[in-house]
């Protein structure tokens, strides 16, 4: 699992100011606390993202890894170096796809724009979708693999040798969906239809949390409200396997 960060501020929060004021029973003409409420919406969304492991608002992200996954075959590569067979057991497998898989965090993933890595000469090299890697959006979290029958290229042993730029996050419209066509790409299913609208349960959790912070400003505890987010949390007990 790598480190993931947003590359730009969130443009549209999943809960609008008008919707939140209606939930709080604040008159629409009363703008005195608009800045406060807007800030609380953003804070609640950020809190929910930490608890769920999801991107609750659409945005661009960068995931960094110190290297591509090594191909380690449990039968034929027990003396592989680097790394030795026993130094990286989480990638050891007789299945090509599992040993090469990279999971993309903060679903739902909309697209992966590029992968950039530092080759063994110290030069940055860009891999593009469909020609440099395969994207699987239908699993959660999404996964990327090398082109069928190939392996990830060798990296220079430096921090953050691999960077993956991607777009992820829910659409603020709960009814939104996207028919993401992959037609014409060899070795891939012809389409990938995803429901990308933010779940109503997440909207409710954000609004309840904002209301709590707005109405009980000296009571920071949100343990019971956090449980509303946990229902939508990503739980992955095998981050480097299928």
N, C-alpha and C positions, 0 to 999 in steps of 0.2 A: 504494500500500500504506500502511495506517495503522499506528498504534501500538496494541498489544493488551496488556491486563493482566487478571489475575484480580481478581475483586471480593470473594472470600472464600477463606479457607484450604481446602485439600482435605479433604473429609470422609472419604473412603475411598481408600487407596492401592491401586494395581493388584496389588501383592504383599502378602499379609498377613504379620504377624509370625510366626505359626505356620508358614506355608509357608516363610518365609525361614530360620527356625531349623532346619527339617528339611533344607533345602538345605545349610546350614552344618554339619549334623550336631551341632547343639547340643541337648542334652537339653531336652525341653519343660519339665521341672521346674526347670531352671536359668534363673533370671530376672535374674541379675546384669547381663547385657549387654542386656537388653530395650530400654532407652531408647536405647542406642547403636545397636542394630540398626534400630530404628524410624527413628531420624534418618538412618541411611545409606540406608534404603529411600526416604525422601522426597528425599534429595539425589540418589540415582541416577535417580529419576523426573524431577526437575527437569533433570538433566543430559541425559537422554534427550529431553525436550521441546525443549531448545535445539538438539539435533542433528537431530531429525526434523521440527521445525516442527509437531508434533502435540500435542494435549492428551491426555496419557496417563492422566489421571484426570478424571472428570466434575466440572464446575464451571461457575460463571457468569463471563462475561468482558465487558469493554467495549472496543470498538474505536473509536478517535477519528481523525477526518479534519479537515483544515482547510477542506474544502468538499466538496460533492457533485461527481462528475465533470461537467465541462462537456460539453454536446452540441456537437461540432465536426464538421461535414460537410466532407469534403475537396473537394467540388465547389462547394457553395454558400456555405460559411462561411469562406473563406480570409482574410477581413478581420474576422472576429469579434473583438470586444473587450468585456470581458476574457474570456479571454486572447486574444491574437492567434493566428492559425493556427500560426505557427512557434514560439510560446513554450510550447505544450503538445502536441507531436506525439504523445505516447503515447496521447492520447484521440482523435486524429484518425481518422475512419473514415467510410465511407459506410453502415455498418450501425448502425442505431439501437441494437440490443441491446449491441454491444460498447462503444460510446461511453458508455453509461449503466451498465455493469456495475460492481458493487463485489464483490470477493472477500472472503470471511470466513475469516480465518486460524485456525490451530489446530484443524484437523478431528480427528474427525468432528463436524460441526455437528448438534445435536439440534433446536434451535429458535432463532428470533430473536424476542425478546420485543417490542422496539420500536426505532425510530430517532428520535432527538431532534436537532433542528437549531435554530440561531439564525437567525431570518428577518431580512429587511433592515430591519425596525423595531427589531431588538435583542431580540425576544421569543422564548423557547423554544417550539417547536412539536413535538408528538409525532406520528409516523406509526406506525400499527399494521399488523401483518401482514395481507395480503390486501386491505385497503382503502387502505393507503398505499404498499405495496411487495409484490413477489413474491419468494418464497424458492425457490431451486433447490438442493435438498439432494443431488441425485443426482450432481452433479459434485464434484470434490475438487481444491481447496477449494470449499466451497459458494459460491453467488453470490446476490446480490439485485439486483433491477431495479425501476424504477418500474412502476406499473400499465401494462398494454399500451396503447401509443399515446400515453402521457404522458411527461413529462420530470421530472427532479428539480427541486424548487423552488429559488429563488435564496436564497443564504446571505449573511449579513453577513460581511465579510472580517475575521474574528477567528480566533485560534488555537482549534483543537478545535471548530470550528463545528458539526461533525456527530459524534454519539455513537451507536453501535450496541450494544445490549445483547443478548447471546446466551448460550445454553447449549451447551457442547461437551464432548467427552471420551468416552473408552471406559468401558464398564461393566466392573467388575472381574471379572465372570463371563465367561470366554472364549466361552461358548455363547450369550450374550445377543444378542437381535435385537429390532428394533422395527418394527412396521408403522405408519408415521406417515401417517395418513389426511389427504388434502387434499380429500376429496369435497365437492362443492357449491361449490367456489371456481372462478369463471369464469376461463377461460384457463389452467388448470393441469391437469396429469395427475391422475387420480383417486386415486392412492396413491403412497407412497414408502416402500418397505421397505428397511431398512438393517441390516446386521450390525454391531452396536455393541460386541461383546465384544472385549476387548483381545487382539491377536494373540499367539500363543504365542511368536513370535520376539522380541517386545518384552518379554514376561515373562522370557524366558531372559536377555536382555541386561541387564535390571535386576538379576536375581539374580546373574549373573556379576560385574557391577560391584560390587555390595554385598559379595560374597565377597572380591573383590580388595582393596577398602578395609578390610575387617574383618581379613583375614589378612596384609596387607602395608601396615601403617599408615604406614610411612616411605617407601613407594614410590608417589608420586602419579600416575605416568604411566599413562594408560589408553588409549593410542592404538589398540592392537589390539582392545580391547573396544569402543571407539567405532565400529569398523567394523560391529559387530552392529546398532547403531542406524541407521547410514547406509542399510542395506538397506530401511528403512521411511521414509526421509526424503521430505518433499515437495519436489520439484524443479519449479519453475515458471519458465520462461524468459520468460514474458509475463504479468507480474502484473496488467497492466491490459487484457489482451485475452483472448479465448477460446482 
